[in-house]
Amino acid sequence: MDDIDYIANNISELAVLMALAEEASELSKAAMKVARAKGLLDNPTPISVEQAEASLIEEYNDLLNCVVMLNKVSGLTVSENTVLRDSKYRRWAVRIKSYKLD
């Protein structure tokens, strides 16, 4: 039995959902920390850009692990949906274009 199967057999769906929420929050904080480390905000941080980016990558991977586990322990199938993703990119591009025209 590999680690993924072991975890899936020994964790509840609630625990995975809670971990997913926690990791999503941590990813959000890490993204803000990168912006601060790069000096994109008027609120500097003492950590380096490299440290901030390493944290962002770690939190992103933690979030992906939770998504994989959610697929294993629940009836929900969360997978990459390129059609949905492409529609989200289209909507994002339209918003940027309309902002630049204003």
N, C-alpha and C positions, 0 to 999 in steps of 0.2 A: 504494500500500500504506500503510495507516495504522500508527500506532505499535504497536498491539496485535498486529496481524498480523506486523509486522516482528520484534517481540520473540519471538512464538510460533515463528517460523521460525528463530530464532537462539539458542534456549536449550533446555537439556535438561530433561526431566521431573524429574531429580534436583535440578537447580539450583532449579527452582520449588518443589519440596517442601522443600528446605532454606531457601529464602527464606520460605516459609509458616511454618515452625517458628520462624524468627528473628523474624518480624513478630508471631506469636502471643505469643512471650515478651516482646517490646517493648510490646505492647498490655497485657499483664498488669502489667508494671512501671509503665506510664503510669497504669493504673487505681489502683494502690496509691499512686502519687504524688499523684493527685487527693485520695484519702482523707487523706493526710498534709497536703496544702496546705489542706484544709478544716478541719483540726484535729480530725478524727474519730478520730485515734490519738494516743497519747502520744509519738509520734516525729515532731516537726515537720520541715518541709523549708524551706529558704530561698526556694524559688520560689513565685510567687504562684498563686492559684487559677486566674487567667486563663491563665498559662503552662502550668500542669498540664493544664487542660482543652484547650488548643490542642494539646498533645502527644498527649493521648488521641484527639482527632479525627484528627490526622495518622496515628497508628499504626493506628487503625481503618480508615482509607482505604487504607493500605499493605496491610493484611491482605486487604481486599476485592479489591485489585488482584491479589494473589497467587492468590486463589480464581478470579478471572476467567481468569488465565493458566493455572492448573491445568486448568480446563475446556478451554482451547485446546490444550494440549500432551499431554494424557493421554486415555485412554478413559473416565476418570471424569467424571461429570456432577454437579457440586456446584451445587445450585440451591436456591432458597427452597422449602421444603416446608411449607406452612401446616398440614397435618394433623400432621406431626411437631412443628412449632413449638407448635401448640396443645396437644398432649399434654404437651410439656415444661412449658408454662405451668401446665397443670392439676396436674402432679406438684409443681411449685414451690409453688403455692397450697396444696395439701394439706399439704405439709411445714410451711409457715408457720402454717396453721390448727392443726395438731397441736402445734406448738411453743407457740403462744399458749394452748392448753388445758392444757398441763402446769403 
